[in-house]
Amino acid sequence: MGISCVYLFINHTSSPSISELTQTIQQKESSLFNQLIPDTDLPPEGTRSLFDHLMTQNEGIPFPFSEFATLLTNVSHDNLPPLSLLIPNGRSLLKGQADNTLPRILLAPDFQAPNTPTGLGLSTQGQLFIGYVEAANEIEVISYNEAAGRFEFQLVQNYCEGCVPRVVYARRAICLTCHQGGTPIFSERPWDETNGQLTVSATLRKVRGDNKNYHGASLVQPLATPERFDELTDIGNFFVVSQRVWLDACGEKGNECRRKLLSLALRYADQPGLFDSESKETQALRQLWANSFPIEGIDVPESDLKNRDPSGEHNNFTDWLYTIFTPDIHFGDGAKDNEDLNAFEKLPPLPPTQDPLTHRAPKKTLYKSDIDGIYGLARFFTDDDIVSLNKHYAYKLPALLKRVEDLPRQAFDPKPFSRVKMMTLLLEKNQQYCCLNTNDMSPPRASGIPELAISKHPELHLFEQYCFTCHRGNPAKRLDFMSGDNEQQVLEKIQAKSEIREALDWERYQETDQAAKLMPPKDSVQFEKLSQANEQDRTKMRETVPSLFSF
């Protein structure tokens, strides 16, 4: 085969570009699931991602990136650090910005916090995945939205020292070209792209010239770490499938179907070893599904990508051709961020079998005779949820199932399944939960919105330099007081915040009991810069705010 023939072969078999795929993605069928859990860029009103909730409670985005691991460790009930992996040569949109010097970092917290007498513990298993590429100054986030029943795709843009980070919701159509089920994805065993492989970890240590952690992530990982990543993405993948079963398998008027589905899920969660898949109860559910389960079935998306060996040592002939006859990827090439599709598409193509853009057939398709949805619904409940329910009903399963039968019909109206809301009904009292209420959050932002251009009010440049990092785009509403669509709005908000004058009055309050309220915070980069700046900077900023405020 000549070289020209090889190129024809590669071009013929390569996947369509992301730009083409986003334009040709067809409107999904008008199922109940797609009506209630739409593929909009922004989350449904009144709902937010788990990531947003955690960042709001942290009062902003941690920096440097190692602080993300610290935050996720601290929210764990037993200070369990998140799983971490390094991928120097991967397949993400930002693959051209990662290499053995600055590899892509993946984090995934893996814990179930215990419940309390008045509240439900946070479960992160399969619900939060964070990827960071330092050279791109960008973090990619996939996290579950408890109230909306879907995963959100987010970006932390402009993430660098002294920069003003932006937390935005990504263009969902772009994300779905690879995340074809709207869920997390990961490669199959033996995960040759990750530092779970000794060859990758050894190269990282050699190129970086040390054995130190990279932003808190170990350069060496046991193979069990990517294996657990793979398991967590499978768990997250089936959350969405279970929502489809909850809604589409039972239908718009299937309240009693959903009641039966919940009852069986609780039976299974309580005693999985004794669960009878052919019992009268499961047969009754199948009967309820008979007239409502989609005839075409419910697909389980393929969340597993074919393993890829960047070294090429284990490639088949087709993959070898791609390795030989496509140019190398050099550091600095490719997309600078997730919006830079033109640059990404100039990178050499991957073999179609390894390219996440290639359409993947479903892992399997569920039909009305399949009861996988029972097991999937049971997975929403944590181990401690079952303990709490057993205690509440004196370890009598019939009493719990009687409670399910007695719940009002509207408890099973067609809407996304929520573990928190259902546990509140089953425990017969309000349950506090960390990550549901959105009242204290600033509005969500979509990607692609231009940043503030300052021209008419140059005094805003100082606030941009020293304050915007924490107070413009902060997920916490009370700290987001420098946001606005134009200069005038931002200036008016600053002028209305009289506390700013006092927070910048260092001379007056340093070395007093009010020093902690001075801004920027002493441990911030902005404080260091303002400390070294001319004193007139603080004076000009204070004079922008017309009124005084007393602590």
Secondary structure by P-SEA (a helix, b strand, c coil): ccaaaaaaaaaaaccccaaaaaaacccccccaaaaacccccccccccccaaaaaaaaacccccaaaaaaaaaaaacccccccbbbbbccccccccccccccccbbbbbbbbbbbbcccbbbbbccccbbbbbbccccbbbbbbbbccccbbbbbbbcccccccbbbbbbcccccccccccccbbbbbccccccccccaaaaaaaaaaaccccccccccccccaaaaaaaaaaaaaaaaaaaaaaaacccccccaaaaaaaaaaaaaaaaacccccccccaaaaaaaaaacccccccccccccccccccccccccccaaaaaaaacbbbbccccccccccaaaaaaaccccccccccccccccccccccccaaaaaaaaaaccaaaaaaaaaaacccaaaaaaaaaaccccccccccccaaaaaaaaacbbbbbcccccccccccccccccccccccccccccccccccccccccccccccccccccaaaaaaaaaaccccccccccccccccccccccccccccaaaaaaaaccaaaaaaaaaaccccccc
